[in-house]
Amino acid sequence: MAYLIKQVGLASITFLAIFSELTAQQNLSNQGMMRVKQGTVLYVKGNFENQNGATFIQNGQMILERNWHNDGNVPQPSQGSLELRGNLISGSQDTHLYILKLNSVSGKVMLSGGSDLIIGHQLEFIEGSLGSNANNLVVFQEGASHTGADVGHYIDGPVRKNGTEDFIFPIAKNDVYKPCGLVQLSAYESFTAEYFYQSSQDGCLQIPNPEAIDTINAQGLVEMNPYEYWSIVRVGNQTAKILLYYDDTPRFDCNYQIDSLNLLMIAHYDGTDWDGLPAQAEGNLDQGTLTSLLSTNQYGIFTIGIYDGLGTVLASEPKDFYAKGRNCLLEMGWTARSEDKTAYYILEQSENGAEFKHLAQVDVRSNTVHYFAKMRLEAQSAYLRLKTVYKDGSFSYSRPIFTSVCETLGLSISPNPASESAQIKINDPELLKIRPYFQLTDGLGKVIKAGKMPENGHIDLNLKDIPSGTYVFSCQTYQLKVQVLK
């Protein structure tokens, strides 16, 4: 059954389920009480207006081809949906919707009029994005979520989340989609988040007080992302872990690059200086997420920080972690701290120093201070690190160590990492006979050092004039990664 109406101004009407479909050919204006019950489909080909003093209760399915305007009362429904195909949500009073299906062919739906759009259950991105501002927020109530958010489907502007559950803010700026999130909230709280990004080629984004990097409070924070940041503020005093999305996309002339996931941390501006939050990266060098290891009680401006890798991330992490290999036998050891807080240890291995995988788990043993582990590893070399998992679920990492493992594979190096010099040894007798040439190259392939192998197969590699970084020593078909730390 379908009903067709022209443009109308309704004083009072209830659409019951017996009206399986009702169509407004032009515009629909509510002047009194209008109720759409469950099972009813209301299709409006033009605009919808809820006038001052009017009440609109939407528990059915509404499809609106053009724009929404509310100066009256739209209370929070317990069901129902609105599919919006226009480009404007306006009005002087807040609009409460259970489900909003955003399906705008124009690309972006703007909020205006000094009122908020409040989502009770779900925001579904089908086509287009939402544009909000400080006077016209998108608000997700407790338990509300979103689907379909990605590049081209997002909220450009501030978003508020009320509740206790983990939440990802589907935010962007100037078509750059960069969400952020909250994890493990301590209790009910209202958080508002917005993303900022430099969109012109006039220079890098001026993050708040960038010169304060000279007086940072975070141990090891040496660089920050210069072209973007997130604002995350709260109403009360509850805590949460911060989650940021990162990528390594070049932006204009901004000198910023992610070289290692192990060196990422979250930088925070406290209103005066920049400090840092130890964080865990999930993903690869191109893109992923960065989550603070501990909940924070400080909010405001956040961005991606680069950690120098020389200090400790957490004061309670184990000290003196070492790793060395010989003849494909790997030996590792460390000295424990705060054993009453530690659940277990995990040894991790990486081929490139950026992406690590599980190698072995070591359980905590009572009255044990020094830990040792030995195992066979069929690899020419490897990066090793120790992950400490605490009883409260948090964790920390040691600084990664690069070491040779199977010397019989042709070449060996000691020490590695090195500071002023490293000794290279040829273990292949056939290679010794021909005395081949060798070279040391940087990450861009530039030759830093070169020469001919001595008769005894031993090279004392002088590194005094070489800056910190990862280099490649090559000789015939053999290669070794050389890590230089100053």
N, C-alpha and C positions, 0 to 999 in steps of 0.2 A: 504494500500500500504506500503511495507517495502523494504528498500534498505540495502544491506550488503557491507561494504567496508573493505579492509585489512588495515594494518598499513600505514598511509599516512602522508605527510607533505603538508599542504594546503597553497597556496599563497593567494587566495582570493575566498571565497564562501559564498553564502547566502542560508540557509535552509529555504524554504518557507513553508507555511501551507500545500501545496500540498504534501509535503513529510511527511505523517502522522507518519512515523517511519523510522529512519535511524540508522543502527547499524555498529559500528566499531568493527571488530572481535578481533583486538588486541589493539594497542595503537593509539591515535589520537594526532597529533602535529600541531599547528597552527603557520604559519610563516608570515602571512599577515593580512587580514581582514576576520573575521569569524563572521557571524551573525545568531543566531537561533531565528526565529520569533515566535510569539504567535501561538499556535496550533500544533507546531512541537515537536516530541519526539526524542531526540538524545540519543542513548544507546551506551555506550563505555564499552567494556568488559575488557579493560586494563587500562593504565594510560592516563591522559590528560595533555598536555603541551602547554602553551601559551608562545611562545618564545620572546626574547628581540626584541622590535620594533613592535610586532604583537598586534592586537586588537581583543578582543573576546567580543561580545555583546550577552548576554544570556537572551532572553525574552520568551523562550519556556520552555520545560521540558527536563532536562538532567539527565540521570542516569549513574553514574560512578562507575564501579565495583572496581576500584583500587584507585590510588592516583591522587591528583591535584597539578600541579606546574605552577606558573605564574611568568614570568620575563618580561611580557609586560604590556599591558593596558587592564584592565577589569573594565570599568566604571560602575557606579551605575545604574542598570536596573530599570524600572518601573513596571516590572512584571516578571514572570518566576520562576523556581525553579531548584535546584540542589540536587539530592539525592546521597549522598556520602556513599559508602559501603567499602571504603578502610580504611587506618589508618594514612594518612599523607596529610596535606595541607602545601605546601612549596612555596618558591619563594622569589625573591628580591623586588617584587612590591605588593602593597595591592590588595586584592581580594574583590570586591564588589559583593554581592549577594542579591537578593530580598528575596528569601526564601531558607534556607538551611535545608534539611531534613537529619538529622544525623542517619544513619542506618548501623553502623559498627559492623560486626560480630567479629572483633578483640577485641572489648571492648573500646579502647581509640584511638582517632584521635589526633595526635600531630601537633602543629603548629611550623614551623621552617623557617629559611631563612631571618629573620629580617624584616618581613612585617606583616601587620594586616589583620585580617578577619573582614570585615565590613558588618553587617546585616542591610538591608534597611527596611525589613518588619517583618520577623519572623524566629526564629530558632526553629525547631521542633525536639525534642528528641524522636527517635524511639528506637534505640539500641545504647548503648555506650555513651561515654563522650568525652569532648574536653580537651586537655592539652595546656594551654597558658603560656606565661612568659612575662617579662618586655619588650622584644624586639619583641614579637609576640602576640599582644593583640587581644581579641575578642571585637569588638566595636558595640554597638547597637545605631543606629541613632535615631533621634527624631521620635517618633511614633512606633518604633520597639519593639517587645515583644518576648516571648518564650512560648512554651507549652511542657508539658511532663517532666519537670524537677523534679527529686526526687532522692532517693537513687539509685545509679548506672547510673543516667542520669543527668549530671552536667558539669560545667567547673572547672577544677582543675588549678587554676592560676588566674591572674588579669583579670578583666572585666571592660570595660569603657562604660558608658552610657551618651549620649548627648541628651539634651532635657529639657522639662519643666514638664513632667508628672511623677506621682508616678512610682516607678520601684523596682522590687525585683531582686537582683543579684543571679543567680542560681549557687552558688559557693560551692566548697568542697575542702578538702585536704585529701589525702590518704584514699579515700572512705568514709570519714565522711562528709555528706552533711549538711551544715549549712549556709543557705542563710542569707543575710542582705538586707536592703532596704532603700529607701528614700521616704519621704512623704511630701507633701505640699511644693514643691520647690518654692522659691520666684521669680525666672525667669530662663531663659535658662542657663544651666551650664553643664560642663563636669566633671563627678565624676568617679573615678576608685576605685574598691573595690577588696579585696582579703582576703581569710580566712586562718588562720594558726592554726595548731593543733599538739600537741605532740603525735607522733606515736610510740615511743619506750618506754620500761619500765625502762629506765635509770633514770627517774625522771620526775617531772612535767615540763611543758613548762615554760621557763624563760621569762615571759612577760617583756617588757621594763621597766627597773628601778623599780623592785618590792619593793625595800627598800623605795621608795618614799611614800609608803602607810603611813609611819610614819609622813609625813608632808602633808597630803592630804588637799585640799582646800574645799572639799564637806562636808557640815554638815551631820554627821551621816554615812558616808561611812566607813564601818569597815572591809570589806572583798571583795576580787575579785576572779573571776573564774581563777584558776591557770593553766589551761591546754589549753586554746584557746583564740584567739582574732581575731578581724577583723581590717584591714587597710582600711580606707575610706579617700581619698584625692580628692581635687578639683583643677580645673585650675584657675577659677576666684574667685569671692568673694560672690557668692549667698549663701543663707541659705536653710536648709531643716530640717525636723525632721528625727531622726535616728531610724531605726527598726532593731532589732536583733532577731534571733531565738534562743531559749534556750531549754535545756532538762536537766534532772537530772540523766543521765546515768553515773554510776561510771566509772572512768578512772584510772586504775592502783592504785597507792597509793596516788593520789592527794586528800587531805582532803577538799572536796568541796561538799556541799549539799544544795538544795533548800528546805527550811522548810515552807516558806510562800510567796505567791505571793505579799503580801502587802509590803514585805521588799526588793523587787527587785528594782534596779536602774541601769542605764547605767554608767559604769566607763569609763573615758576618760583620755588618757595620752597626755598632752600638750607639750611634749618635755622635761619637767623638772620634773613635779609632776603629780600625779593622782588627778583628780577632778571627779565630778559626775553630771549626768543629771537626774532629777526626771523623772520617766517613769511610764507608765500604762501597766500592764501585761494582756494578753488575752490568756486563755488556762487553764491548770491545773498544778499540781506539777510535772508531768512527762514531759510535753513539751508545747510550746506555743510561742508567740511573745511578745517582749518588745519594746514599742514605746515611745520615749522621749515626754514629755508633751509640750515642747516648741521647736521651731526651734533653731538650734545651728549655731554659726559662727566659731566654733572651730572644726578642723578635724585632723585626724591622726589615733591613735590606740584606739579602743573601745573594751570593754568586759562587761560581766555581773557583776554587783556589788551587794553587800548585804548591806542593810540599817539597822541601829540599831533600828529604830522605835521610837527613843526617841526625835528626833528633829522634826521640821516642814519641809515638803517637799517644799512648796512655802511660801514666806514671807507673801503673801496676803491671805492665807487660814484662815478660822475662828478659833478662839481660844476657849479654855475652853469647848470643847465638852464633854458632859457626858451622860451616859445612865445607868439606874437602873430599876430593875423590882421587883414587889411584887404582889403575888396573880394573876399572869398571866396578869398584867397590866404593860406595858412598858412605861417609861417616859424618854424623851431625851431633851437636851437643848444645846444651844451654843450661843456665842457672835459673832456678825458679824463684819467683817472688809471690807472696800472698797466696800460698797454696790453699788456704781456707776459702778463698773466693773463686778458685779455678776448678772447672768441671773436667776438662781434658785438653789435649794439644792435638793439632793437625799439622803434619808436614806437607808442604805443597811444592810442586815443581812447575817450571815454565821453560819453554824453549826461547821465548823472545823477551822475557822480563815484564810482559804486560798482561798476558792471559795465563792464569795459574790453574792447575788441576790437582786433585787430591792424590797424595802419595801414600800416606799412612797416618793412622791415629794412634796416639800415645795416651794412655790413661794416667791420671794422677795417682801417685803412690805416696802413702803416708810416710812422713819423716824422710822424704827424699828432696835433696836440694839440687843435685847435679844429675841431669838426664843425658843419656847417650843413645844413639840409634845407628845401626849399620844395616845396609841392604845393597843388593846388586842393582845396577842401573845401566842398561845398554844405551849409553848416550855419550857423545864426544864431550859435551859440556852441558851445563844446566844452571838455571837460576833456582835457588831454594829460599823458602821463607817459612817461618813458624807462625801459625795461627793459634792464638790462645782463646779458648771459649770459656766464659765465666758462668757461674751458676745462675746469674740473673738473665742469661740469654745474650748479653753483649759479648763482643769479641774485639781483639786487637791483633795487629800484625808486627812482626819484626821487620827490620830492613832487609830487602832481598840481597842474597849473596850469590855471586857468579863463581862457578868453579869448574875446572876440568874434571872429567870423570874417567873416561877410558883413554889412558895415555897411549895404549897400543894402536890407536886409530891414526897415528902419524905424528901429531904434534902435541906438546903439553906446555903449559904456562904456569908460572908461580912467581909472586903471589897474584891473585886475581879476585877482587879488585886490587889495583896497584896505584901508587901515588907518584913516585919518582922514577921507578924502574921496574921491569919485569924480565924474567929469564925464560926464553923460549928454547925448547929442546926438540930436536928431530928424533922420532922413535922408529922411523922407517929406514932400514939399512940401504934399500935401493935408492932412496932419495938422497942419502948421504953421498953416494957414489957420483952423482951428477952435479952436486953443489948448485942447486937451482937458485933463482932470484926470489926475493920476497918483497912484500909491500904491506904497509899499514894504511888503511883508508878510513875516512870518517863516514857518517851516516848518509852523506850525499855522494859518496864514491870518490871524493877528492883524495889523492895520494898524499899522505902526511910524511911517511918515511918509506925508503926503498933501499935495497942493497942485495949483495950476494951472500949466500949462506957460508959461514966459516967451515973449515974441514972437520972440526970436531962436532959440528951440529948444534952448537950452543950460541945463542944470541943474547946479549945483554941490551935490552931495549930501553933506551933513554926516554923517559916520559916527562922530564922536568918542564919542558916548554909546551906541553900539550894540555889544553884545558879539560875539565871534567867532561865525561861523556862515554859513549859506547863506540868502540872502533873494531874493525875487522882486520886480523892478521892473515894474509894469504900466502901460500907457498905451493905451487903446482895445483893439485886438486884438493889440497887441505886448507881448511879455514878455522880460525879460532876467534871468538869474540873477546875483546879486551876491554874491561871496564876500568876507567880512570876516575879516581876520586881525589880531589884536592882538599 
